Amino acid sequence: MKKKYVSLIMCMLLIAVMLSMTGCAGNGQNSNIDRSNTLIYGSGDYTAINPALYEHGEINALLFAGLTAHDAQNNVVPGLAESWGFDKQTNTYTFKLREGLTFHDGEPLTSEDVKFTLEAILDPANGSEIISNYTDIEAIYCRDELTVEIKLSQPNVAFPDYMTIGILPKHLLEGEDLATCDFNRNPVGAGPYKLTDWDMGQSITMERFDNYYGGEANIEKVIFKIVPDTDARAMQLKAGEIDMAQITAKTAASFDEADFSGAQEFDVYRMKTADYRAIAYNFNHPFFAENPELANILSYAIDRQAIVESVLLGEGEAAYSPLQTGEYNDASKERFENNPDKCRQLLEGAGWKKGPDGYYEKDGQQLSFVISAMADDKVRVDMAIMCAAQLQKVGANVTAETRPSLDWGGQYACIIGWGSPFDPDDHTYKVFSTGAGDNYTGYSNEKIDKILAEARHTEDGAERSELYDRFQQAMTEAMPYTFIAYVDADYAMKSNIKGITENTVLGHHGAGVFHNIAEWTIENE
């Protein structure tokens, strides 16, 4: 749904204070920009950009392109590859690249670059976050400059989805240490925009790439202005400093509540996502390694609907499964709905007893831990605070803390976010399989390992559905998380910017909103 709002140019003194707080004042970086065909986006910060190593990053969709792409309905469609086929007998995908492809530096993009990218992901020395998506690759053959064959050890239905990964330039990276090389701060891809300037901590400037396979973008320049704080983004939107930003539901509500009478008009798009939040318990920590049953038991203490209403202002839904928004969801599974009495009964059945201070204890150890949340994510901070308060009510001495960065090895628990609108293998296998690339919490379940491996290698839809039902059931028996809520993604943007596909279901951190950025336009009077 979108609503139109009218914004007032804010007091200059207040603007100066807010911008200085976010490190974006005083450099005059917007004063000399031709705003008639430039989009300035309020972005989180980046320290490195490389799609083969780092999964998160809205900017990847602008700078890089894959053999395949996703359309507005999240279907897999041709990208750099004009076509592909699959030979079931040999488990081999053959991709045919478009003619005339080049990287931003003008060098040809060929099958060798595809081979180099996949081998870089699979090299354990590079520490890729997405390595688990590609472990079925057995061999890669470059039949000619435009033809690449990828032989898998066994079928993987999700593989065309995973070929949306941005292709890296072999001529710039061969022989380099991929994790530390300068490329990560000077990325060169084949996406609709090319990087022209990166002022660390301030802004990333991109200009349209004339040889983009999808056609030259309509908007000449896109600037990612670094504004991590969502409240500051709202201020800068109203002040005309930025044109678009993802904001929280509470920040979006300020557009409703305020009485703006200026000339600047905005649209606010409230978009559905497959992006959930949860309490992730660190099973590498001695406390949860010794008491893994707490993940199940404490899940009954959380009032998810209260969090949806309070933190998300109703923009989201209570969560109970990582597959909840897709076709393989099992709505009949145990949802761990709020039941404080059951939580206490289960605690006492597991040997926990109330101490004189009202908190549960067992074997001389108090039921006490901390839920961490990233300081720059107000939604996660608010969720951590509410979850801690709800757990206190059942007799668990739980507190919330903010951190500039998470300590996956040392923290007790944190508010985690995951989710994907694509094949169910995405964000299940690599998150919940033992030792997988994005399994940061040390969760290990042999039953789930076996089910997820079989599901990714099964082509029959009915069999996959049955396997994912079994996966969800096995998860309810030994939970890795306490699921909290799926969050909608709110984007505020100037009304003269057109092209966003508001019905697209987005992924984690709103990934996917820029899937068709080359088609966007800025309408000027």
Summary of the structure (lengths in Angstrom):
residues: 525
radius of gyration: 23.9
end to end distance: 25.4
largest distance: 74.9
contacts: 1732
relative contact order: 0.16
helix: 29%
strand: 25%
